[in-house]
Amino acid sequence: MWALQHVDPLSGVPTVEIQSKWSGRVGNLAMVRKSRTDVVAAARTLFARQGFHGTSMRDLGREVGLKGSSLYNHVGSKDELLVDVVREAALSFQALADEVVAMSAPAPQRLSRLVHGHLEILIRDRDQAKTFLNEIRFLPEPERDEAVTIFDRYQEVFREVLESGCERREFRPDLDVSLAANLVLSLLNGTHRWYSPERGLSIGSLGDEIYQLLYSGLSLSPGGDGL
């Protein structure tokens, strides 16, 4: 097996062709092209499974099928990969926050969108979500500050939505907004550990169930429909 490095003429992204064994007719060489995207995907999987400190560059190379210098053609360090994985998740949360801030809708509807959007981000890519939630503390500076700032702003949107609902009496006016926001986020963040679509519950249905439970506790008239 040997590796040849190329640069994609359209994207400019370096790739490596792993030439392995002959297949099919004589003269046809089976080739698998690897890119930085493949290495980041492998990092997501291993960081979620083994943790950042439990994963070595050798593990990453084995996972993606690259050795030595071929792997370093795509990435300079393990820290760099963690930055990529965490940043992807952080930007997804930031996009959801921006969407909700731009909504001209009652607080219950905006809270519903936050609940459903948060679940979609967590469950769409569980490895990315697990790495973000568990390994963000191992980011190098200043990337950790950047990610924490983005997520702090995201959490602030939860508080703003709840506070707006209290002021308009869409939610209980005596609500402890900070406590409620922390409880909601803790509940949502834990779902990726136990949720399985094999139970017959879609992500949308799960979001509906969680939202209705939350709304029953937040509203002035428990059991009402806030959607």
BELFENRA-V820737 format. One record per backbone hydrogen bond with DSSP energy under -1.0 kcal/mol. NH is the residue of the N-H (numbers start at 0). CO is the residue of the C=O. If there is no record, write none. Layout:
nh->NH co->CO
nh->NH co->CO
This chain:
nh->1 co->18
nh->3 co->16
nh->5 co->14
nh->7 co->12
nh->11 co->7
nh->14 co->5
nh->15 co->33
nh->16 co->3
nh->17 co->31
nh->18 co->1
nh->19 co->29
nh->22 co->27
nh->27 co->24
nh->29 co->20
nh->31 co->17
nh->33 co->15
nh->38 co->34
nh->39 co->35
nh->40 co->36
nh->41 co->37
nh->42 co->38
nh->43 co->39
nh->44 co->40
nh->45 co->41
nh->46 co->42
nh->47 co->43
nh->48 co->44
nh->49 co->45
nh->50 co->46
nh->54 co->51
nh->59 co->55
nh->60 co->56
nh->61 co->57
nh->62 co->58
nh->63 co->59
nh->64 co->60
nh->65 co->60
nh->69 co->66
nh->71 co->67
nh->73 co->70
nh->74 co->70
nh->80 co->76
nh->81 co->77
nh->82 co->78
nh->83 co->79
nh->84 co->80
nh->85 co->81
nh->86 co->82
nh->87 co->83
nh->88 co->84
nh->89 co->85
nh->90 co->86
nh->91 co->87
nh->92 co->88
nh->93 co->89
nh->94 co->90
nh->95 co->91
nh->96 co->92
nh->97 co->93
nh->98 co->94
nh->99 co->95
nh->100 co->96
nh->101 co->97
nh->102 co->99
nh->109 co->105
nh->110 co->106
nh->111 co->107
nh->112 co->108
nh->113 co->109
nh->114 co->110
nh->115 co->111
nh->116 co->112
nh->117 co->113
nh->118 co->114
nh->119 co->115
nh->120 co->116
nh->121 co->117
nh->122 co->118
nh->123 co->119
nh->128 co->124
nh->129 co->125
nh->130 co->126
nh->131 co->127
nh->132 co->128
nh->133 co->129
nh->134 co->130
nh->137 co->134
nh->138 co->135
nh->143 co->139
nh->145 co->141
nh->146 co->142
nh->147 co->143
nh->148 co->144
nh->149 co->145
nh->150 co->146
nh->151 co->147
nh->152 co->148
nh->153 co->149
nh->154 co->150
nh->155 co->151
nh->156 co->152
nh->157 co->153
nh->158 co->154
nh->159 co->155
nh->160 co->156
nh->161 co->157
nh->162 co->158
nh->163 co->159
nh->164 co->160
nh->165 co->161
nh->166 co->162
nh->167 co->163
nh->168 co->165
nh->169 co->164
nh->170 co->164
nh->171 co->217
nh->174 co->171
nh->176 co->174
nh->179 co->175
nh->180 co->176
nh->181 co->177
nh->182 co->178
nh->183 co->179
nh->184 co->180
nh->185 co->181
nh->186 co->182
nh->187 co->183
nh->188 co->184
nh->189 co->185
nh->190 co->187
nh->192 co->189
nh->193 co->190
nh->194 co->190
nh->198 co->195
nh->199 co->196
nh->205 co->201
nh->206 co->202
nh->207 co->203
nh->208 co->204
nh->209 co->205
nh->210 co->206
nh->211 co->207
nh->212 co->208
nh->213 co->209
nh->214 co->210
nh->215 co->211
nh->216 co->212
nh->217 co->213
nh->218 co->214
nh->223 co->220
